Amino acid sequence: MITSRAAGSVGGVSTALGSPTLEDTYAQAVPDLVVPWAAAPARDPQVVVLDEELAAELGLDPDALRTSGLLVGQVPEGVRTVAQGYAGHQFGMYQPRLGDGRAVLLGELVAPDGTRHDLHLKGSGRTPFARGGDGRAALGPMLREYAMGAAMHALGVPTSRGLAVSTTGEQVPRDTGLLPGAILARVASSHLRVGTFQYAAHQDPSPVRVLADHAIARHYPHAAESDEPYLELYRSVVAAQASLVAQWMLVGFVHGVMNTDNTTISGETIDYGPCAFIDGYDPTTVFSSIDHAGRYAFGNQPMIVRWNLARLGECLLPLIDSDSDTAIEKATAVVQSFTETYDEHFAAGMAAKIGLAEPDYPLIADLLTLLGTERTDWTTFFRGLGNGTARDLFVDREAVDAWVARRDALTDPAAVAAMDRVNPVYIPRNHLVDAALGAAEAGDLAPFHELLDVVRRPYDERPGLERWTEPGTGPFVTYCGT
């Protein structure tokens, strides 16, 4: 069974779920940053998709989960669910009060392996942070986040993951008409964000120190042993985000809405909205319909993460050193380290993708120029480099042949043999994702299940899935979706 932290009764939650406990260490640590809140009742909840592998990892019984009501917010008696407060810079403009407008944190699960995970609902009704929204979510966007999390996890990119999507039995009004309402149950190592620290920094009295201590205990316990624990916390978050965004770039992922409230302290990808994967390589690629200036374009992502991390540093300054000038000097050195750390991760990843044991920076730079000149498909090129078909993607074959000759002179046999383990065959091709989501909203889940099957095994080439290697035609636009 699932119990509360205080071992309360299980209420309506099935006793067949196993024996994990829903804890609330975050809500206890920083009560001023949460609002006790319950999910709105769902009229006729039906589980549409459930990640049984993830459920097992968490120590939950997949069959019992389907009927327990937990996936739509029915928690055991004594469990305190909360809406989390946070602030954020949205497209560069500071918003002092954002928060979980249509979400609740059910609690924290400690998995059998000892790892701690937030269990969080999205689309579960209005909260005090709703800011005028209806608090609901439509099926398509919730399935998108579920599928994208599954894809990124399979690609090896740190990410929140969808545990389940359930319909609510209600219709939600949107610009395109009435759509099936849905709730996403997702799992993350935490939902601490840069925006959480921004929100804390403006509370009186400020709970930033308590929040930082909680983040250290939860994510970076080594920092507690440091002579400067808060500087070490900052250093650790910067390093984790540098690694994360490098992995985004290596698989061609565009997040689309990289506000500070979507930048995690853990270094996980979170909040999949107008996200997509590039087809042809172009650093200026923007998919989001609201990113008119290209702030969050593909090639801008490292710079934006660094900017977001600078905002985190500002919140931590009073903890880093009592002398403001010294604190600024120390924090500045840490955030400036982001660029070098990112470059190292990206270069190492690119070396692995092209079959080198060590990065060759001029070779990598020339490849990016070559790919950009012809807008060559990012995913297909690297996979083709391993099987000898990459040159067929180019009009200027002399140029690519010359580059390949330089690369061949530097390759490492072990790295070449490993290329197919770092270069996926399949990514969530944007046009096929949209088609699958549209079919799901119309009642046909077969294309969505095919999408999940493809993205969960991205490195295994399989007959019959050739269309999943083909880029879309024409411009592609994504929408935040609700």
C-alpha positions as CSV (number, residue, x, y, z in Angstrom):
1,M,0.0,0.0,0.0
2,I,0.9,3.6,-0.2
3,T,0.9,5.4,3.2
4,S,1.4,8.9,4.3
5,R,4.6,9.9,6.0
6,A,2.9,9.6,9.3
7,A,1.6,6.1,8.3
8,G,-2.0,7.2,8.0
9,S,-4.7,5.0,6.5
10,V,-4.7,4.3,2.8
11,G,-8.1,5.8,2.2
12,G,-9.3,4.9,-1.4
13,V,-5.8,3.9,-2.6
14,S,-5.5,0.2,-3.3
15,T,-3.5,-1.8,-0.8
16,A,-2.0,-3.7,-3.8
17,L,0.4,-0.9,-4.6
18,G,3.2,-2.2,-2.5
19,S,4.6,-0.4,0.5
20,P,6.2,2.9,-0.6
21,T,5.5,6.0,1.5
22,L,4.5,9.4,0.3
23,E,6.8,11.8,2.1
24,D,6.7,15.6,2.2
25,T,10.2,16.6,3.2
26,Y,10.1,19.6,0.8
27,A,6.8,21.0,2.1
28,Q,8.1,20.5,5.7
29,A,11.4,22.3,4.9
30,V,10.0,25.3,3.2
31,P,6.3,25.7,4.2
32,D,6.3,29.3,2.9
33,L,7.0,28.1,-0.6
34,V,4.0,25.8,-0.9
35,V,0.2,26.0,-0.5
36,P,-1.6,23.0,0.8
37,W,-3.9,22.0,-2.1
38,A,-5.8,18.9,-3.4
39,A,-6.4,17.8,-6.9
40,A,-9.8,18.5,-8.2
41,P,-12.0,15.4,-8.5
42,A,-12.0,13.8,-11.9
43,R,-15.5,13.0,-13.2
44,D,-14.6,9.6,-14.9
45,P,-10.9,9.0,-14.8
46,Q,-9.5,6.4,-17.2
47,V,-5.8,5.5,-17.5
48,V,-4.8,6.0,-21.1
49,V,-1.2,5.0,-20.9
50,L,1.0,3.8,-18.0
51,D,4.8,3.3,-17.9
52,E,4.9,-0.1,-16.2
53,E,8.7,-0.2,-16.2
54,L,8.8,3.1,-14.3
55,A,6.2,2.0,-11.9
56,A,8.2,-1.1,-11.1
57,E,11.3,1.1,-10.6
58,L,9.3,3.1,-8.0
59,G,8.1,0.0,-6.2
60,L,4.5,0.4,-7.4
61,D,2.2,-2.3,-8.7
62,P,1.2,-1.3,-12.3
63,D,-2.1,-3.2,-12.2
64,A,-3.2,-1.7,-8.9
65,L,-2.2,1.8,-10.1
66,R,-4.7,1.6,-12.9
67,T,-7.6,1.4,-10.4
68,S,-6.2,3.1,-7.3
69,G,-7.1,6.7,-8.1
70,L,-3.6,7.8,-7.2
71,L,-2.9,8.9,-10.8
72,V,-5.6,11.6,-10.6
73,G,-4.9,12.7,-7.1
74,Q,-6.7,10.3,-4.7
75,V,-4.1,10.0,-1.9
76,P,-4.2,8.2,1.4
77,E,-5.7,9.9,4.4
78,G,-3.0,11.9,6.1
79,V,-1.0,12.7,2.9
80,R,-0.6,16.5,2.5
81,T,-0.5,17.5,-1.2
82,V,0.7,20.9,-2.1
83,A,1.0,23.4,-5.0
84,Q,4.5,24.8,-5.3
85,G,5.4,28.4,-5.6
86,Y,8.1,29.7,-7.8
87,A,8.9,32.9,-9.8
88,G,10.7,33.1,-13.1
89,H,12.1,35.1,-16.0
90,Q,9.8,34.3,-18.9
91,F,11.4,35.3,-22.2
92,G,13.6,37.6,-20.1
93,M,10.8,39.3,-18.2
94,Y,10.6,38.7,-14.5
95,Q,7.4,37.4,-13.0
96,P,7.5,37.3,-9.2
97,R,4.7,34.8,-8.7
98,L,4.2,31.9,-11.0
99,G,3.9,28.5,-9.3
100,D,1.9,25.3,-10.0
101,G,-1.2,26.9,-11.5
102,R,-2.7,23.6,-12.5
103,A,-0.6,21.1,-10.7
104,V,-0.1,19.5,-7.3
105,L,2.8,17.7,-5.7
106,L,1.4,14.5,-4.3
107,G,4.6,13.7,-2.4
108,E,7.9,12.0,-2.6
109,L,8.5,8.3,-3.2
110,V,11.6,6.6,-2.1
111,A,12.2,3.8,-4.6
112,P,13.5,0.4,-3.7
113,D,17.0,1.5,-4.7
114,G,16.9,4.3,-2.2
115,T,16.4,7.2,-4.7
116,R,13.9,9.9,-4.0
117,H,11.4,11.0,-6.6
118,D,8.6,13.6,-6.7
119,L,5.2,12.3,-7.8
120,H,3.5,15.3,-9.4
121,L,0.2,15.9,-11.3
122,K,-0.3,18.3,-14.2
123,G,-3.8,19.3,-15.3
124,S,-5.3,18.5,-11.9
125,G,-7.4,21.7,-11.5
126,R,-6.9,25.4,-10.5
127,T,-4.7,26.4,-7.6
128,P,-4.0,29.8,-6.0
129,F,-1.2,30.2,-8.6
130,A,-3.6,29.7,-11.5
131,R,-3.4,33.3,-12.9
132,G,-6.7,33.1,-14.7
133,G,-6.3,29.6,-16.3
134,D,-8.9,26.9,-15.9
135,G,-6.4,24.5,-14.3
136,R,-7.1,21.7,-16.8
137,A,-5.1,20.1,-19.5
138,A,-5.9,18.6,-22.8
139,L,-5.0,15.0,-23.7
140,G,-2.7,15.9,-26.6
141,P,-0.2,18.1,-24.7
142,M,-0.1,15.6,-21.8
143,L,0.6,12.7,-24.2
144,R,3.3,14.9,-25.8
145,E,5.1,15.4,-22.5
146,Y,4.8,11.7,-21.7
147,A,6.3,10.7,-25.1
148,M,9.0,13.3,-25.0
149,G,10.1,12.2,-21.5
150,A,10.2,8.6,-22.7
151,A,12.2,9.5,-25.7
152,M,14.7,11.6,-23.8
153,H,15.1,8.8,-21.2
154,A,15.8,6.3,-23.9
155,L,18.4,8.6,-25.4
156,G,20.1,8.8,-22.1
157,V,19.3,12.5,-21.4
158,P,18.4,13.3,-17.8
159,T,14.7,14.0,-17.7
160,S,11.4,14.0,-15.8
161,R,9.3,11.0,-16.9
162,G,5.6,10.5,-17.4
163,L,4.3,7.7,-15.1
164,A,0.8,7.9,-16.6
165,V,-1.7,9.9,-18.5
166,S,-5.4,9.6,-17.5
167,T,-8.5,11.2,-19.1
168,T,-10.8,12.9,-16.7
169,G,-14.1,12.3,-18.4
170,E,-14.5,16.0,-19.1
171,Q,-14.0,18.2,-22.1
172,V,-11.8,21.3,-21.9
173,P,-12.4,24.3,-24.1
174,R,-9.5,25.4,-26.2
175,D,-9.0,27.6,-29.3
176,T,-9.5,24.6,-31.5
177,G,-12.7,23.6,-29.7
178,L,-13.6,21.1,-27.0
179,L,-10.8,18.6,-26.3
180,P,-10.6,15.6,-24.0
181,G,-9.3,16.6,-20.5
182,A,-6.4,14.7,-19.1
183,I,-4.0,14.6,-16.2
184,L,-0.3,13.7,-16.4
185,A,1.3,12.0,-13.5
186,R,5.0,12.6,-13.8
187,V,8.1,11.7,-11.8
188,A,11.3,13.8,-11.3
189,S,14.1,13.7,-8.8
190,S,12.6,17.0,-7.6
191,H,10.8,20.0,-9.0
192,L,13.3,22.5,-7.5
193,R,14.0,25.2,-10.1
194,V,16.0,28.4,-10.5
195,G,12.6,30.0,-10.2
196,T,12.1,28.4,-6.8
197,F,15.1,30.2,-5.5
198,Q,14.0,33.4,-7.1
199,Y,10.6,33.1,-5.3
200,A,12.3,32.3,-2.0
201,A,14.7,35.2,-2.3
202,H,11.8,37.7,-2.3
203,Q,10.0,36.2,0.7
204,D,10.3,38.0,4.0
205,P,12.1,36.6,5.9
206,S,13.9,34.8,3.1
207,P,14.0,31.0,3.2
208,V,16.8,30.8,0.7
209,R,19.2,29.2,3.2
210,V,16.7,26.5,4.2
211,L,15.9,25.9,0.5
212,A,19.6,25.7,-0.3
213,D,20.2,23.2,2.5
214,H,17.3,21.1,1.2
215,A,18.7,21.1,-2.3
216,I,22.1,20.1,-1.0
217,A,20.7,17.2,1.0
218,R,18.5,16.1,-1.9
219,H,20.8,16.5,-4.9
220,Y,24.4,17.4,-3.9
221,P,25.2,16.0,-0.5
222,H,28.9,16.3,-1.1
223,A,28.5,20.1,-0.9
224,A,27.7,19.8,2.8
225,E,31.3,18.6,3.4
226,S,32.7,21.7,1.6
227,D,34.2,24.7,3.4
228,E,31.9,26.7,1.2
229,P,28.8,24.6,0.8
230,Y,26.6,27.1,-1.0
231,L,29.3,28.0,-3.5
232,E,29.7,24.2,-4.0
233,L,26.0,23.9,-4.5
234,Y,26.1,26.6,-7.2
235,R,29.1,24.9,-8.8
236,S,27.3,21.6,-8.9
237,V,24.1,23.0,-10.5
238,V,26.2,24.9,-13.1
239,A,28.0,21.7,-14.0
240,A,24.8,19.6,-14.1
241,Q,23.1,22.1,-16.4
242,A,26.2,22.4,-18.7
243,S,26.1,18.6,-19.1
244,L,22.4,18.6,-19.7
245,V,22.3,21.3,-22.4
246,A,25.2,19.7,-24.2
247,Q,23.2,16.5,-24.4
248,W,20.2,18.4,-25.8
249,M,22.5,19.8,-28.5
250,L,24.0,16.4,-29.3
251,V,20.5,14.9,-30.0
252,G,19.1,18.0,-31.7
253,F,16.5,18.8,-29.0
254,V,14.9,22.2,-28.8
255,H,13.2,22.9,-25.4
256,G,11.3,25.9,-26.7
257,V,10.5,27.6,-23.4
258,M,13.7,27.9,-21.4
259,N,12.5,30.3,-18.7
260,T,14.2,30.2,-15.3
261,D,11.2,28.4,-13.9
262,N,11.9,25.5,-16.3
263,T,15.6,25.3,-15.4
264,T,16.0,22.6,-12.7
265,I,18.4,22.4,-9.8
266,S,18.9,18.7,-10.4
267,G,20.0,19.0,-14.0
268,E,16.9,17.2,-15.5
269,T,14.8,18.3,-18.4
270,I,11.4,19.4,-17.3
271,D,8.2,20.9,-18.7
272,Y,7.9,19.7,-22.3
273,G,5.7,22.2,-24.0
274,P,6.6,23.6,-27.5
275,C,9.5,21.3,-27.8
276,A,10.7,19.5,-30.9
277,F,13.8,17.9,-32.5
278,I,15.6,19.6,-35.4
279,D,15.6,17.9,-38.8
280,G,18.1,19.9,-40.9
281,Y,20.9,21.4,-38.9
282,D,20.4,25.1,-38.4
283,P,21.3,26.9,-35.1
284,T,18.6,29.5,-35.7
285,T,15.9,26.9,-35.6
286,V,12.8,28.0,-33.6
287,F,9.7,25.9,-33.4
288,S,7.6,27.7,-30.7
289,S,4.9,29.9,-32.1
290,I,5.5,32.5,-29.3
291,D,9.3,32.8,-29.6
292,H,9.1,35.6,-32.2
293,A,12.6,36.9,-31.5
294,G,14.3,33.5,-31.4
295,R,15.4,33.8,-27.8
296,Y,15.2,30.1,-27.3
297,A,16.5,29.0,-30.7
298,F,18.4,25.8,-31.0
299,G,21.9,27.4,-31.1
300,N,21.0,29.8,-28.3
301,Q,20.3,27.2,-25.7
302,P,23.7,27.1,-24.0
303,M,23.8,30.8,-23.7
304,I,20.3,30.9,-22.2
305,V,21.0,28.3,-19.6
306,R,24.1,30.2,-18.5
307,W,21.9,33.4,-18.3
308,N,19.4,31.5,-16.2
309,L,22.2,30.2,-13.9
310,A,23.4,33.7,-13.4
311,R,20.0,34.4,-11.9
312,L,20.4,31.5,-9.5
313,G,23.8,32.9,-8.5
314,E,22.1,36.2,-7.6
315,C,19.8,34.4,-5.2
316,L,22.7,32.6,-3.5
317,L,25.0,35.7,-3.1
318,P,24.1,36.3,0.6
319,L,24.9,32.6,1.4
320,I,28.2,32.5,-0.6
321,D,29.9,35.3,1.4
322,S,28.9,38.0,3.8
323,D,30.9,40.5,1.9
324,S,28.9,41.3,-1.3
325,D,31.9,42.1,-3.5
326,T,33.6,38.8,-2.5
327,A,30.3,36.9,-3.1
328,I,29.9,38.4,-6.5
329,E,33.5,37.6,-7.5
330,K,33.1,34.0,-6.4
331,A,29.7,33.5,-8.0
332,T,30.9,35.1,-11.2
333,A,33.8,32.7,-11.5
334,V,31.5,29.8,-11.1
335,V,29.0,30.9,-13.7
336,Q,31.8,31.8,-16.1
337,S,33.0,28.2,-15.8
338,F,29.8,27.1,-17.5
339,T,31.1,27.8,-21.0
340,E,34.2,25.7,-20.7
341,T,32.3,22.9,-19.0
342,Y,29.7,22.9,-21.7
343,D,32.3,23.0,-24.5
344,E,34.1,20.0,-23.0
345,H,30.9,18.0,-22.8
346,F,29.7,18.9,-26.3
347,A,33.1,18.3,-27.9
348,A,33.4,14.9,-26.1
349,G,30.0,14.0,-27.3
350,M,30.7,15.1,-30.9
351,A,33.9,13.1,-30.8
352,A,32.0,10.0,-29.9
353,K,29.4,10.7,-32.6
354,I,32.0,10.8,-35.3
355,G,34.2,8.0,-34.1
356,L,37.1,9.8,-32.3
357,A,38.6,8.9,-29.0
358,E,39.4,12.6,-28.4
359,P,37.8,15.8,-29.7
360,D,39.4,17.5,-32.7
361,Y,38.0,21.0,-32.5
362,P,38.7,22.2,-36.0
363,L,37.2,19.0,-37.5
364,I,34.1,19.4,-35.4
365,A,33.7,23.1,-36.3
366,D,34.1,22.3,-40.0
367,L,31.5,19.6,-39.8
368,L,29.0,22.0,-38.3
369,T,29.7,24.5,-41.1
370,L,29.2,21.7,-43.6
371,L,26.0,20.5,-42.1
372,G,24.7,24.0,-41.8
373,T,25.4,24.9,-45.4
374,E,23.1,22.2,-46.8
375,R,20.8,22.0,-43.7
376,T,21.6,18.3,-43.6
377,D,19.4,16.1,-41.4
378,W,21.2,16.0,-38.0
379,T,20.1,12.5,-36.9
380,T,20.4,10.8,-40.3
381,F,23.9,12.2,-41.0
382,F,25.5,10.8,-37.8
383,R,23.9,7.4,-38.2
384,G,24.9,7.4,-41.9
385,L,28.4,8.2,-41.0
386,G,28.7,4.9,-39.3
387,N,27.2,2.9,-42.1
388,G,28.7,4.7,-45.1
389,T,25.6,6.4,-46.4
390,A,26.2,10.0,-45.0
391,R,27.6,11.3,-48.3
392,D,24.3,10.6,-50.1
393,L,22.7,13.4,-48.0
394,F,24.8,16.1,-49.7
395,V,24.7,17.9,-53.0
396,D,28.4,19.0,-52.6
397,R,29.8,15.5,-52.2
398,E,33.4,16.6,-52.8
399,A,33.2,18.7,-49.6
400,V,31.8,15.9,-47.5
401,D,34.3,13.4,-49.0
402,A,37.2,15.8,-48.0
403,W,35.9,16.1,-44.5
404,V,35.4,12.3,-44.1
405,A,39.0,11.7,-45.3
406,R,40.2,14.0,-42.5
407,R,38.0,12.3,-40.0
408,D,39.1,8.8,-41.2
409,A,42.7,9.7,-40.5
410,L,41.9,10.4,-36.8
411,T,39.4,7.7,-36.0
412,D,39.7,5.3,-33.1
413,P,38.6,1.7,-33.8
414,A,36.8,1.3,-30.4
415,A,35.1,4.7,-30.9
416,V,34.0,3.8,-34.4
417,A,32.6,0.5,-33.1
418,A,30.6,2.4,-30.5
419,M,29.1,5.0,-32.9
420,D,25.7,3.2,-33.3
421,R,25.3,3.3,-29.5
422,V,25.5,7.1,-29.4
423,N,23.8,8.0,-32.7
424,P,20.1,7.1,-32.7
425,V,18.3,5.8,-35.7
426,Y,15.0,7.2,-34.5
427,I,13.9,10.4,-32.8
428,P,10.4,11.7,-32.3
429,R,9.9,13.1,-35.8
430,N,7.8,16.2,-35.4
431,H,5.3,15.6,-38.0
432,L,4.7,12.0,-36.9
433,V,4.4,13.1,-33.3
434,D,1.7,15.6,-34.2
435,A,-0.1,13.0,-36.3
436,A,-0.1,10.6,-33.4
437,L,-1.4,13.2,-30.9
438,G,-4.2,14.2,-33.3
439,A,-5.2,10.6,-33.7
440,A,-5.2,10.1,-29.9
441,E,-7.5,13.1,-29.3
442,A,-9.8,11.7,-31.9
443,G,-9.9,8.3,-30.1
444,D,-7.3,6.3,-32.0
445,L,-4.3,5.5,-29.7
446,A,-2.6,3.1,-32.1
447,P,-0.3,5.7,-33.7
448,F,0.7,6.9,-30.2
449,H,1.6,3.4,-29.1
450,E,3.7,3.1,-32.3
451,L,5.4,6.4,-31.4
452,L,6.2,5.0,-27.9
453,D,7.6,1.8,-29.3
454,V,9.8,3.6,-31.7
455,V,11.3,6.2,-29.3
456,R,11.9,3.7,-26.5
457,R,14.4,1.8,-28.7
458,P,16.1,4.7,-30.6
459,Y,19.4,2.9,-31.3
460,D,18.0,-0.4,-32.7
461,E,17.4,-0.3,-36.4
462,R,14.2,-2.2,-37.2
463,P,12.5,-3.1,-40.5
464,G,9.2,-1.4,-41.1
465,L,10.0,1.8,-39.3
466,E,11.7,3.6,-42.2
467,R,9.3,6.5,-42.1
468,W,10.5,7.4,-38.7
469,T,13.9,8.2,-40.2
470,E,12.5,10.7,-42.6
471,P,12.3,14.5,-41.8
472,G,9.1,16.4,-42.3
473,T,8.6,18.8,-45.2
474,G,8.1,22.5,-44.8
475,P,8.2,24.7,-41.7
476,F,7.1,23.1,-38.4
477,V,5.5,25.1,-35.6
478,T,4.8,24.0,-32.0
479,Y,2.5,25.5,-29.5
480,C,2.7,25.7,-25.7
481,G,-0.5,23.6,-25.4
482,T,-2.6,23.2,-22.4
